[in-house]
Amino acid sequence: MENKFDRGSALSIFGSDRKEDFMALLFALIIAGATYFLVG
């Protein structure tokens, strides 16, 4: 029997993990940039 690892993709709003990772990175960069300009 082969054990398949489930990342919980049923909870994802995106169709692919690559798009989800890219959007998470973009969102993190937006937050970091806003924090940099507001604090600094």
Backbone as JSON, one array per atom type, in Angstrom:
{
  "sequence": "MENKFDRGSALSIFGSDRKEDFMALLFALIIAGATYFLVG",
  "N": [[0.83, -1.19, 0.0], [0.43, 2.22, -0.75], [1.23, 5.12, 0.94], [-0.32, 8.16, 0.88], [0.41, 11.55, 1.15], [-1.52, 14.1, 2.46], [-1.9, 17.45, 2.01], [-3.91, 19.03, 2.9], [-5.29, 20.34, 0.9], [-7.93, 20.6, 0.27], [-9.0, 22.66, 1.68], [-8.07, 24.86, 0.45], [-8.36, 27.88, -1.47], [-7.36, 28.15, -3.92], [-6.48, 26.6, -7.05], [-4.06, 25.36, -7.47], [-1.05, 24.4, -5.76], [1.22, 25.91, -6.29], [0.28, 28.41, -7.14], [-1.01, 29.19, -4.82], [1.17, 29.37, -3.04], [2.59, 31.45, -4.29], [0.8, 33.59, -4.05], [0.71, 33.81, -1.28], [3.33, 34.59, -0.75], [3.4, 37.05, -2.1], [1.47, 38.48, -0.64], [2.73, 38.54, 1.86], [4.95, 40.12, 1.23], [3.69, 42.54, 0.63], [2.63, 43.22, 3.14], [5.03, 43.43, 4.59], [6.27, 45.55, 3.22], [4.42, 47.65, 3.65], [4.59, 47.86, 6.41], [7.26, 48.63, 6.67], [7.27, 51.19, 5.44], [5.4, 52.56, 7.0], [6.39, 52.46, 9.61], [9.06, 53.16, 9.4]],
  "CA": [[0.0, 0.0, 0.0], [1.17, 3.48, -0.82], [0.68, 6.18, 1.79], [-0.32, 9.45, 0.2], [0.39, 12.65, 2.1], [-2.5, 15.12, 2.13], [-1.52, 18.75, 2.56], [-5.09, 19.8, 3.26], [-5.61, 21.2, -0.23], [-9.38, 20.77, 0.18], [-9.33, 23.93, 2.31], [-7.47, 25.93, -0.33], [-9.23, 28.56, -2.43], [-6.66, 28.13, -5.19], [-6.47, 25.3, -7.68], [-2.73, 24.74, -7.44], [-0.2, 24.8, -4.64], [2.16, 26.93, -6.74], [-0.42, 29.71, -7.12], [-1.24, 29.52, -3.41], [2.45, 29.8, -2.48], [2.92, 32.75, -4.86], [-0.07, 34.61, -3.46], [1.13, 33.99, 0.11], [4.56, 35.37, -0.8], [3.04, 38.41, -2.48], [0.78, 39.08, 0.51], [3.75, 38.81, 2.89], [5.76, 41.26, 0.78], [2.87, 43.74, 0.78], [2.59, 43.54, 4.57], [6.37, 43.88, 4.99], [6.49, 46.87, 2.64], [3.58, 48.62, 4.34], [5.18, 48.03, 7.74], [8.51, 49.38, 6.5], [6.99, 52.6, 5.16], [4.63, 53.18, 8.08], [7.21, 52.55, 10.83], [10.33, 53.81, 9.1]],
  "C": [[0.87, 1.25, 0.0], [0.47, 4.51, 0.05], [0.8, 7.5, 1.05], [-0.46, 10.56, 1.23], [-0.58, 13.73, 1.62], [-2.13, 16.42, 2.81], [-2.72, 19.57, 3.0], [-5.53, 20.73, 2.15], [-7.12, 21.39, -0.42], [-9.81, 22.11, 0.78], [-8.81, 25.12, 1.51], [-8.48, 26.56, -1.27], [-8.6, 28.59, -3.81], [-6.62, 26.71, -5.74], [-5.14, 24.59, -7.57], [-1.94, 25.25, -6.24], [0.76, 25.91, -5.03], [1.52, 28.31, -6.71], [-0.66, 30.15, -5.67], [0.04, 30.03, -2.75], [2.83, 31.18, -2.99], [2.08, 33.85, -4.24], [0.3, 34.86, -1.99], [2.41, 34.83, 0.17], [4.27, 36.83, -1.13], [2.37, 39.15, -1.32], [1.76, 39.43, 1.62], [4.61, 39.99, 2.5], [4.98, 42.58, 0.91], [2.82, 44.17, 2.24], [3.94, 44.08, 5.03], [6.65, 45.29, 4.45], [5.67, 47.94, 3.34], [4.13, 48.9, 5.74], [6.45, 48.87, 7.66], [8.24, 50.87, 6.29], [6.24, 53.29, 6.29], [5.5, 53.39, 9.34], [8.47, 53.39, 10.55], [10.19, 55.1, 8.44]]
}
